[in-house]
């Protein structure tokens, strides 16, 4: 018989900055609240999906190392701003 455990998840929302390269059309995505969290996507939908995946991995790494999860912060530059939410399963 399988053991049943309750799994809970918290939702975190971070501001992402999407910058489109005029030559290639590729969007570079940074997350100001998560230093070094950078990804890219071929279009806005892909960039947002890649951002979710990058944020998820970043937070899981912090969680695994027992480090606190950073709060979201608003960037000061004049580019597209969006927010991405991820659910993180508590260990």
C-alpha positions in Angstrom: 0.0 0.0 0.0 1.4 3.4 -1.0 2.0 6.0 1.7 -0.1 9.1 1.2 1.4 12.5 2.0 -0.1 15.9 1.7 1.9 18.0 -0.7 1.6 21.8 -0.4 2.9 24.5 -2.7 3.4 28.2 -2.2 3.1 30.6 -5.1 5.8 33.2 -5.8 5.5 36.1 -8.2 8.6 37.9 -9.6 8.9 40.8 -12.0 10.7 39.9 -15.2 12.3 42.2 -17.7 12.0 41.2 -21.4 14.3 42.9 -23.9 14.0 42.2 -27.6 17.1 42.2 -29.7 16.2 44.2 -32.8 18.5 42.1 -35.1 17.5 38.6 -34.1 14.0 39.2 -32.6 15.0 37.0 -29.6 13.9 38.2 -26.1 16.4 38.2 -23.3 14.7 37.8 -19.9 16.2 38.8 -16.6 14.7 38.6 -13.1 15.9 41.6 -11.0 15.1 40.0 -7.7 17.1 36.8 -8.6 20.7 37.8 -9.5 22.0 35.8 -12.4 18.6 34.4 -13.4 18.7 35.0 -17.2 17.1 33.2 -20.0 15.8 33.9 -23.5 12.9 33.0 -25.9 12.2 33.2 -29.6 9.0 35.2 -28.9 7.1 36.6 -25.9 5.2 33.4 -25.1 8.4 31.4 -25.3 10.3 34.0 -23.2 7.6 33.8 -20.5 7.7 30.0 -20.5 11.5 30.0 -20.3 11.3 32.5 -17.4 9.0 30.3 -15.4 11.4 27.4 -15.9 14.4 29.5 -14.9 12.7 30.9 -11.9 11.5 27.5 -10.8 15.0 26.1 -11.0 16.5 29.1 -9.2 14.1 28.8 -6.3 14.4 25.0 -6.0 18.2 25.5 -5.8 17.9 28.1 -3.0 15.4 25.9 -1.2 17.6 22.8 -1.5 20.5 24.8 0.0 18.3 26.1 2.8 18.6 29.7 1.7 15.8 32.3 1.9 13.7 33.1 -1.2 14.2 36.7 -2.3 11.2 39.1 -2.5 10.2 40.6 -5.9 11.5 44.0 -6.8 10.6 46.4 -9.6 13.2 47.3 -12.2 13.9 50.9 -13.1 14.5 50.6 -16.9 12.1 51.4 -19.7 11.4 47.9 -21.1 8.5 45.5 -21.2 7.6 44.5 -17.7 5.6 41.4 -16.9 5.2 39.0 -13.9 5.6 35.3 -13.8 4.2 33.1 -11.0 5.5 29.6 -10.1 4.4 27.1 -7.6 7.2 25.6 -5.4 6.6 22.4 -3.6 7.7 22.5 0.0 10.4 19.9 0.9 
